Amino acid sequence: MDVLAVLNLSDIALYFSKLTMFPLFDLAYYIVSILYLKYEPGAVDVSRRNPIASWLCAMLYCFASYIMADVLLGESPLHYFNNTSHILLASAVWYLIFYCPLNLFYKCVTFMPVKLALTAMKEVVRVRKISVGVIHAHHAYHHGWIIMALVGWAKGAGVALISNFEQLIRGVWKPETNEFLNMSFPTKASLLGAVIFTLQQARWLPISKNNVVFLFTIFMIATKVFMTATHSHWSPFAPIEAFICPIVFRNTSVTSDDHDRVYSRDNTHSCSPCNLSPYTAKTKEELNEGTRKKKCKKTE
């Protein structure tokens, strides 16, 4: 693209694509992921009562994206656990965050400047994983656009999509927290990134893979760092959703209020005296007659 050539972003994107994720960027990914696990209600108690369950939850927070992608592609969900160095690194981070004396490691990584840097590095890994997931699915299903988008989405938001299963390991069952019902910003952004990378892989976007990965990484870093620094849950997708959803996903012929009124009117009509069977009406008259006789006997 001419704009990218003028800004010399192509060379930067090429250099950025050559960055190795292990160990520094992966380390940041594991730290931030397990920090979010510690923020979950009851996670610290589980780590005291059952360290094995806590460790399994930490591994899901770190590697759920790989497990989901392998399942979607028909591969073994334990395939990624063959990477012993990654498992050991994530396990060391889990131990330091939950069991380090005086919580020193936790205090260091939650110091705001450090946490912002780690958050930015995690988003680099997230975007790279989405891109790799789309490419992996493209090799297996060359024309399966939906499969490519789903695998890329799973790579970017794996732990969020199976959060209910992770909660079960901790002994918690909250179906109302299903990520499909209440999508967070990373889940929505991962889906958007998977769609964009799928279009690029299908040659529908006139931009190189390195450039689209670099630009989407900048967007993710800027948004997540801002949200972390301000402790905000604001999403840049909210204004777009508020504008599009009422237009696209709303039936203008029958609204929910109209449906409720029709349902209430039908119930009232079905329960009116006119619709009562003769047997029911006769039974009520007999009951009333019996009540009057009892009253007369008491009076006498």
C-alpha positions in Angstrom: 0.0 0.0 0.0 1.2 3.5 -0.8 0.5 4.9 2.6 2.5 2.2 4.3 5.3 2.7 1.9 5.5 6.5 2.6 5.5 5.9 6.3 8.0 3.1 5.9 5.8 0.8 7.9 6.6 -2.2 5.7 10.1 -2.5 7.0 9.0 -2.1 10.6 6.3 -4.7 10.1 8.9 -7.1 8.6 11.2 -6.6 11.5 8.3 -7.0 13.9 7.3 -10.3 12.3 10.8 -11.7 13.0 10.5 -11.2 16.7 10.7 -14.5 18.7 8.0 -14.9 21.3 9.9 -17.3 23.6 10.8 -16.7 26.3 10.2 -13.0 27.0 6.8 -12.4 25.3 5.5 -15.8 26.3 6.6 -15.1 29.9 4.6 -11.9 29.9 1.7 -13.8 28.5 1.8 -16.4 31.3 2.2 -13.7 34.0 -0.8 -11.6 32.9 -2.9 -14.7 32.3 -2.3 -16.2 35.7 -2.8 -12.8 37.3 -6.3 -12.8 35.9 -6.7 -16.3 37.5 -5.7 -14.9 40.9 -8.2 -12.1 40.5 -11.0 -14.7 40.2 -13.1 -15.0 43.4 -12.0 -18.1 45.4 -8.9 -18.8 43.3 -6.5 -18.1 46.2 -8.5 -20.4 48.5 -8.4 -23.2 45.9 -4.6 -22.7 45.7 -4.4 -23.3 49.4 -6.8 -26.3 49.6 -6.0 -28.0 46.3 -2.8 -26.9 44.5 -3.3 -29.5 41.7 -6.7 -27.9 40.8 -5.1 -24.5 40.9 -2.3 -25.6 38.7 -4.7 -27.1 36.1 -6.6 -23.9 36.0 -3.4 -22.0 35.5 -2.4 -24.3 32.6 -5.9 -23.7 31.0 -5.4 -19.9 31.4 -2.1 -20.2 29.5 -2.7 -23.0 27.0 -6.5 -23.2 26.5 -6.2 -21.5 23.1 -3.9 -24.3 21.8 -6.2 -27.0 23.3 -9.3 -25.5 21.6 -7.6 -25.1 18.3 -6.3 -28.7 18.3 -9.8 -30.0 19.1 -11.3 -28.0 16.3 -8.7 -29.3 13.8 -9.2 -32.9 15.0 -5.8 -33.2 16.7 -4.9 -34.3 20.2 -5.8 -31.7 22.9 -2.6 -32.7 24.7 -0.4 -32.0 21.8 0.9 -28.7 23.1 1.9 -30.2 26.4 4.8 -31.8 24.5 6.5 -28.4 24.8 8.1 -29.0 28.2 9.9 -25.7 28.3 6.6 -23.8 28.0 4.9 -25.9 30.6 7.8 -25.5 33.1 7.9 -21.7 32.5 4.1 -21.3 33.1 4.3 -23.6 36.1 7.1 -21.4 37.6 5.0 -18.3 37.1 2.0 -20.0 38.7 4.1 -20.9 41.8 5.6 -17.5 42.1 2.3 -15.7 41.8 0.4 -17.9 44.3 3.2 -19.0 46.7 6.0 -16.5 46.7 6.9 -15.4 50.2 5.4 -12.0 51.2 3.8 -11.9 47.8 6.9 -10.2 46.4 6.5 -11.5 42.9 2.8 -10.6 42.7 3.6 -7.1 44.0 6.3 -6.6 41.4 4.3 -7.7 38.4 1.2 -5.7 39.5 3.2 -2.5 39.8 1.4 -0.4 37.2 4.3 0.5 34.8 5.4 -3.2 34.9 1.9 -4.4 34.4 1.3 -2.1 31.5 4.4 -3.4 29.8 3.4 -7.0 30.4 -0.1 -6.3 29.1 1.4 -4.9 25.8 3.6 -7.9 25.4 0.7 -10.2 26.0 -1.3 -8.6 23.2 1.7 -9.2 20.8 1.4 -12.9 21.6 -2.4 -12.9 21.2 -2.3 -11.4 17.8 0.5 -13.7 16.7 -1.5 -16.7 17.9 -4.6 -15.6 15.9 -2.5 -15.2 12.8 -0.8 -18.6 13.2 -4.2 -20.2 13.9 -5.7 -18.9 10.7 -2.7 -20.1 8.7 -2.8 -23.5 10.4 -6.4 -23.9 9.5 -5.8 -22.7 6.0 -3.3 -25.5 5.4 -5.9 -28.1 6.5 -9.0 -26.5 5.0 -7.9 -24.4 2.0 -11.3 -22.9 1.3 -12.9 -23.2 4.7 -13.2 -19.5 5.6 -15.4 -20.2 8.6 -13.0 -22.9 9.9 -10.1 -20.5 9.6 -12.0 -17.7 11.5 -13.1 -20.1 14.2 -9.6 -21.6 14.8 -8.1 -18.1 14.8 -10.8 -17.0 17.3 -10.1 -19.9 19.5 -6.4 -19.1 19.4 -7.0 -15.6 20.5 -9.7 -16.1 23.2 -9.4 -19.7 24.2 -9.6 -19.5 27.9 -12.5 -17.1 27.8 -14.5 -19.4 25.5 -14.1 -22.3 28.0 -14.3 -20.3 31.2 -17.2 -22.4 32.5 -15.1 -25.5 32.3 -12.3 -23.8 34.1 -14.7 -22.7 36.8 -15.8 -26.3 37.3 -12.3 -27.3 38.2 -12.4 -24.7 40.9 -15.8 -25.9 42.1 -17.7 -23.0 40.7 -20.8 -23.2 38.4 -21.9 -19.9 37.0 -23.6 -20.5 33.6 -24.7 -16.8 33.5 -21.0 -15.9 33.0 -20.9 -17.8 29.7 -18.5 -15.8 27.4 -20.8 -16.3 24.5 -23.6 -14.5 26.3 -21.4 -11.6 27.7 -18.4 -11.2 25.4 -15.5 -9.2 26.7 -13.3 -6.9 24.6 -10.5 -9.5 24.0 -13.0 -12.1 22.8 -14.7 -9.6 20.4 -11.3 -8.3 19.2 -10.0 -11.8 18.7 -13.0 -12.6 16.5 -12.5 -9.4 14.5 -8.8 -10.2 14.1 -9.6 -13.8 13.0 -12.0 -12.5 10.3 -9.5 -9.9 9.1 -6.6 -12.4 8.9 -8.9 -14.9 7.1 -9.8 -12.3 4.5 -6.1 -11.5 4.1 -5.3 -15.2 3.8 -8.0 -15.5 1.1 -6.4 -12.6 -0.8 -9.4 -10.3 -0.3 -7.4 -7.6 1.5 -4.8 -5.8 -0.5 -2.2 -5.8 2.3 0.6 -8.1 3.3 0.3 -10.4 6.3 3.1 -8.7 8.1 1.5 -5.3 7.7 -2.0 -6.4 8.9 -0.5 -8.2 11.9 1.5 -5.2 12.8 -1.4 -2.7 12.5 -3.8 -5.0 14.4 -1.2 -5.5 17.1 -0.9 -1.7 17.5 -4.7 -1.5 17.9 -4.8 -4.2 20.5 -1.8 -2.8 22.5 -3.3 0.7 22.6 -6.7 -0.4 23.6 -5.7 -2.9 26.3 -3.0 -0.6 27.8 -5.6 2.2 28.0 -8.2 -0.2 29.6 -5.7 -1.5 32.1 -4.3 1.9 33.0 -7.8 3.4 33.6 -9.3 0.2 35.2 -12.0 0.6 32.6 -14.2 -2.0 30.9 -15.0 0.4 28.0 -14.9 -1.2 24.6 -14.3 0.7 21.3 -16.9 -1.6 19.8 -19.7 -0.3 22.0 -20.7 2.7 19.9 -20.7 0.5 16.7 -22.8 -2.2 18.4 -25.2 0.4 19.7 -25.7 1.8 16.2 -25.8 -1.4 14.2 -27.6 -3.9 16.4 -30.9 -2.1 16.7 -31.0 -1.8 12.9 -29.8 -5.2 11.9 -31.1 -7.5 14.7 -34.4 -6.0 15.5 -37.8 -7.1 14.1 -39.7 -3.9 13.5 -43.0 -5.7 12.9 -43.4 -7.2 16.4 -41.5 -5.8 19.4 -41.0 -7.6 22.6 -43.5 -5.3 24.4 -46.2 -6.1 21.7 -45.5 -9.8 22.2 -45.9 -9.4 26.0 -49.2 -7.6 25.6 -50.5 -10.2 23.2 -49.4 -13.0 25.5 -51.1 -11.3 28.5 -54.3 -10.7 26.5 -54.5 -14.3 25.4 -54.0 -15.6 28.9 -56.8 -13.2 30.2 -59.1 -14.3 27.4 -58.5 -18.0 28.1 -59.3 -17.5 31.8 -62.5 -15.5 31.4 -65.8 -16.9 32.7 -67.1 -17.3 29.2 -64.5 -19.9 28.4 -65.1 -21.9 31.6 -66.7 -25.3 30.9 -70.2 -26.0 32.0 -68.9 -28.6 34.4 -66.6 -26.1 36.0 -69.4 -23.5 36.3 -71.8 -26.0 37.7 -69.3 -27.2 40.2 -68.8 -23.7 41.5 -72.5 -23.2 41.8 -72.8 -26.4 43.8 -70.0 -25.3 46.1 -71.7 -21.9 46.7 -75.0 -23.6 47.5 -73.3 -25.9 49.9 -71.7 -22.9 51.6 -75.0 -21.2 52.0 -76.6 -24.3 53.5 -73.8 -24.6 56.1 -74.3 -20.9 57.1 -78.1 -21.5 57.5 -77.4 -24.5 59.8 -75.1 -22.5 61.9 -77.7 -19.7 62.2 -80.4 -22.1 63.3 
